[in-house]
């Protein structure tokens, strides 16, 4: 068994209590975070949101011991998201995460023409 697993974690929440300066900064940078551009998985995380400044998501790649399970990978990503948002003065609601273990994910392939 591998010593660590690679997890993809999506952390979601809503923006709350954004001040005028934070709103202006987010709107000025919205093109970098809107749509597909903001939906990259990385160790440092990527923030995705749109012009409504209501909901956002952050995507992380987390390397963790498989014995710690999905819960630990989710908790690690939520800690990173919390720090990122706090450093930038971005208020938010409760963080929720969805975790996928890339090492155990089953890929269902459609049978080729020859198999029919």
N, C-alpha and C positions, 0 to 999 in steps of 0.2 A: 504494500500500500504506500502511496506517496506520503512524504513527510508533511506536505501542506497542500491545501486545495485552493483553487482560485474561485472566488465568489464574485458575482456581479450583483451589486446592491443598488436599488433605486430608493431614495429617501424622498418622501413627499410631504408637503404641508401647505398652509396658506400664509401669505404675508399678513402681519397684523401690526398696527400701530406705527406704520412707516411715517417718518417725518418728511417735510418738504424736500430737504436736501437728499435724503435717501431715495425718494421717488424720482427726483430729477436725475440722479446718478443712474438709477436703474433704467429709466426711459432713454437716457443718452446712450446706454450700452445695449439696448434691447436687440439690435440686429445681430450682435454676437451670441445671444442666448436664446433666440427665438427659433422654433422649428428644429430641423435636423441639426443645425449648427450647435445647439446646446445639448444634444443627446449623445455625447461621446462618453464611453466608460473609461475612466483613468484612475490611477492611484491617488492623485490629488483631487479628483472629483471635478465634475462639470455641472454648472448651474443652467437650468432651462426655465424660461418663463416667457410670458407674452405681455403686450402693452396694457392689458387690464390690471396687471400687478395684483392678481388675486391668488392664484395657485402657482407653485413652483415645484420643480423636482431637481434632485442632484443625483448624479450617477457615479458610482465608485467601483473600482476593482480592489478587492480585499484578498490578501493572501493570509490564510489562517489554518491552524491545525484542524483536520477534519473531525477530531474527537470533540472539539469545542462546538461543532455544529453551526447551523445557519444562524442561530440566535446570537452567537458571538460575532459573526461577520456583520450582522445587522446592527448590533450595538456599537461596533467599531466605526462603521460608516456614519451612524447617527452622531457619535461623538465628534467626528471630523466635520460633519455638516454644522453642528451646533457651534463649534469653534469658528468656522468660516463665517457664518452668519453674524455671530457676536462681534468678531473683528471688524466687520463692515457696518455694524449698527443696524442690521436688518431684523426687525421684529418678526416673529412667526408664531404659528400655533403649534400644536402637538406634532412631532415628527413621527412618521410611520414608514416602515421599510418593507420592501419585498426583496427576497434573497434567492438567487439561483446559484447552485453549486455547479460550476462549469465542468468539473471532473466527473460528475455522476449524471449529468444531463443526457438523456437518451434522445437521439436524433432519429426521427421517423422519416425514412426516405420512401418516396413513391416507387413502386416497382417499375423497372424499365420495360420497354416494349417486348423484349425477349422473354420476360417472365410471364407475359399474358397468355 
